[in-house]
Amino acid sequence: MTTGSKSKVLFDIPVAAVTMDEALDIVDAAIVERRQLQIGVINAAKVVNMRRDPVLRDAVLSCDVIFADGISVVWASRALGQRLPERVAGIDLMTGILRRGCARKYRVFCLGATEEVLQATTDRIRAEYPGVEVVGQHHGYFSKADEEQIAAQIAATRADVLFVAMTSPKKEQFLARWSERMQVTVCHGVGGSFDVMAGKVQRAPDLWQQLGLEWLYRVKQEPTRLWQRYLVTNTLFVQLVASEWLKMLFGRANRSIDPRLPV
């Protein structure tokens, strides 16, 4: 874990207890030192899915640093006595890297999404962050048989940063399998961030984000595809937090009992 002692354990996952600025400092330091940094992010859905999918769990836990992408994870950290200072959303981390990279001349490779969304994203990066060099791009609709060739293509660019805009667990598994081969300094799985940058999906307004309702805003845009997924994972996450809270509560109660006193 790159952040060392600045981490909290939530649901058996070490999560970096850092602000967004501190997260960006971690990225900067890795690029300056040419030290590989694989970034993982978790939200409520991913915490639940990691419980059900050991391959996804192993892939996330293999990351060098894990940030709390969802505000629900931050709220859970406070309820469970493992306080995280703030949310480090994957898309905000991505744009923060691009802002800093504009001054520091980062070399960036973009992987994922459709050809149309990918092109719109790289066009926007070039327009809004002219100091960033987009050294390569590849869509996200490829088979497992194509992975080695794509990893070699990425390695040849000597990119500082790789943004991977694919769904879980595909992106985590791809990075776990090929990060050593690609030799990119910073690998960041950004999920649906390219869709947002390309204007295909609208991000929730700040108030919705602050209220923890970003998921509901997404459901509003794609109800048929997303409503059942979020209903199930959100319910299971609340149950998981309640279970952990009860363990913590009764654990404290047990520790408060003097073992010398008769029962």
FENLIN-V118369 format. One record per run of one state. SS is the DSSP state (alpha for helix, beta for strand, coil for the rest). FROM is the first residue (numbers start at 1). LEN is the number of residues. If there is no record, write none. Layout:
# FENLIN-V118369
ss=<SS:SS>
from=<FROM:FROM>
len=<LEN:LEN>
This chain:
# FENLIN-V118369
ss=<coil:beta:coil:beta:coil:alpha:coil:beta:coil:alpha:coil:alpha:coil:beta:coil:alpha:coil:alpha:coil:beta:coil:alpha:coil:beta:coil:alpha:coil:beta:coil:alpha:coil:beta:coil:alpha:coil:alpha:coil:alpha:coil:alpha:coil>
from=<1:7:11:13:17:20:34:37:43:44:53:54:62:65:69:71:80:90:105:107:113:115:129:133:139:144:158:161:166:170:183:186:190:193:198:206:211:214:222:223:257>
len=<6:4:2:4:3:14:3:6:1:9:1:8:3:4:2:9:10:15:2:6:2:14:4:6:5:14:3:5:4:13:3:4:3:5:8:5:3:8:1:34:7>
